[in-house]
């Protein structure tokens, strides 16, 4: 059979679509997936003794309303749902923008599924878990080398939780010096992640936001105007979500340090920086990496992820613990972080072992040269995409022109003005090609935005397929705009009425809430 060559063509995609009910609607009283045996007498007695110690107010009066379903029906239900879902293993997932999707080596997934790891418990005696403690310790050492920091913790379960921990450390540090009340301002930038400002607000700080100059860089003159003896800290991503790297970042951190503030760094995404530059040399006192972005661990639908948090030596006493140490013979939990102003834990236990192992295995497999190649390939892919997309009719990349780092925030402003097709319309039309596409964080500082990040995982052929889809949508927008405006037509998703989004009384985030509201209606 002659092989058909497909050069830069849009995929003939049509997603499987099932009229699949919510799992609670599949409930049938008496159906069983597993027949659970009765507990042995000794176990039942022990359980009874334990239950008797629980206050009556905390005991259930009726069993939980879980669906009763047979095994085959459960299997069919979740397989059908999986066919209606796109993900990084199924498509060219460069449209996640700042969320960063890359290929996850399957051998690493096999490692974390071994019984030795799956059956670990965080309360096991440290003598019984020396292997995984060694992995925690060695990943800490690797992260120190990558960032220049002096100590890492893997306790934060996300980048946002790491940002909250860093804002807490800023508060604890200034409290320990008697300046906690005076220093009540955190400075950030508009193109840094919204979680930076949000987590600082949670800690009671007033937020001062720097806006970009004409080229898209945070304005250093504006920083000089707002920094003062009220400055507690400065938090920034670099490159920011535009993909623009600020080469004067050391000037920013020096200014904040001179005023007595702490500088902390959002490196959730470091794909364009590995082996090239480090937080320490840029003047930062703290930084974090998302292991589920840069270091090839999955997002896992929001968890269990890990925001690896690193600090310089002066801040170690304030950081959350426990932290794994090594005395030359045994791995153990250290107490170096004990301090009167220590922030305490930011989550239970000491981190997600499976995610830590994936990241450690990825780093060891690549080595120092491999990590540098990751950055070089990610930047090359991004700039190829940048060059091609800015040639598409109606598309542009605001601010400084030239090479970007690992991602770009583009704009359809021209196309929207000329056709009425918006970036949200493009989002839904991309579903018809089996591709994901993300706009940006709100507020839309870049008008009609879309943010793409190809990472190192994707080939030129992959990028060309994505470019072909955007090119096709642009052509449709100018020639047959209703095709785009009425999309999607070949996907499981559909257009929804978004008017309820701003009315919490209409939200139904659980099945129980849905039943209450629909029954009341």
Secondary structure, DSSP 8 states (H G I E B T S, - for coil): -------S--------------GGGG--TT--SS------HHHHHHHHHHHHTS-GGGS-SS--------HHHHHHHHHHHHHT---TTTS---TTGGG------HHHHHHHTSHHHHT--TTS-GGG-HHHHHHHHHHHHHHHHHH--SEEE---SSHHHHHHHHHHHHHHHHHHTT-TTT--EEEEETTS-HHHHHHHHHTT-EEEEE-B-TTSSB-HHHHHHH-STTEEEEEEESS-TTS---TTHHHHHHHHHHTT-EEEEE-S--TTTTTT--TTTTT-SEEEEETTTTTS---GGG-S--EEEEE-GGGGGGS-S-EEEE-SS-EEEE-TT--TT----SSSTT--HHHHHHHHHHHHHHHHHHHHHHHHHHHHHHHHHHHHHTTSTT-B--SS-S--SS-EEEE-HHHHHHH---HHHHHHHHHTTT------SSS-SSTTEEEE--TTT--HHHHHHHHHHHHHHHHHHHH-HHHHHT--SSSS-----GGGGG-GGG---SHHHHHHHHHH-
